[in-house]
Amino acid sequence: AQSVSQHNHHVILSEAASLELGCNYSYGGTVNLFWYVQYPGQHLQLLLKYFSGDPLVKGIKGFEAEFIKSKFSFNLRKPSVQWSDTAEYFCAVTLFSGSARQLTFGSGTQLTVLP
Amino acid sequence: EAGVVQSPRYKIIEKKQPVAFWCNPISGHNTLYWYRQNLGQGPELLIRYENEEAVDDSQLPKDRFSAERLKGVDSTLKIQPAELGDSAVYLCASSLESGGASGELFFGEGSRLTVL
């Protein structure tokens, strides 16, 4: 069965530190990759997505992610985090199986940025 | 543009009681999803609708869960009877494309259920 793994459950950083959140998926076929974010008290919203082309994609608020096909990874990065980046981050993968497309989420990583 | 609207935001019930959640998707979005999010986990799909047709309900526990989207717009998810393990956040989402092909789902704020 398809799965998405986020190995860091909780990450604590100071402001201006660099961020990298790991995401791995287990599927060898065609995939679309996403990062969603949930700020405290708010709904899930799309941060960035990768369908094809340049494996380095840029999203909102200075976030970027790199798709490494050989490693089945789609890690999220930000050079310098801010207190307002405190949120829960979910990696998600759409797996294409016939005509079915199912969006599967990882378990999430809680990021706490200390002022 | 109004987002996905869900109600109630919070619900506390005793086990064996029924409960229902309501969702109004973004106007024009034909695809509607119900997800369940357990504490410390990511959302898991329960059911997906294309207009009024349930096209993926393989993860819906059909013995106690039911859902409907009669006019292809708003939707209701029901649990009867509720069990302790049903405590979770129930998320509704909608998307413009059929099957959520672009992957961009728009989520509501969720309905947090506590079963005592």
Interface residues (C-beta under 8 A of the other chain):
Chain A: V4 Q6 H9 N32 F34 Q42 H43 L44 Q45 L46 K49 F51 F90 A92 T94 S99 A100 R101 Q102 L103 F105 G106 S107 G108
Chain B: G3 V4 G40 Q41 G42 P43 E44 L45 D56 L91 A93 G99 G100 A101 S102 G103 E104 L105 F106 F107 G108 E109 G110
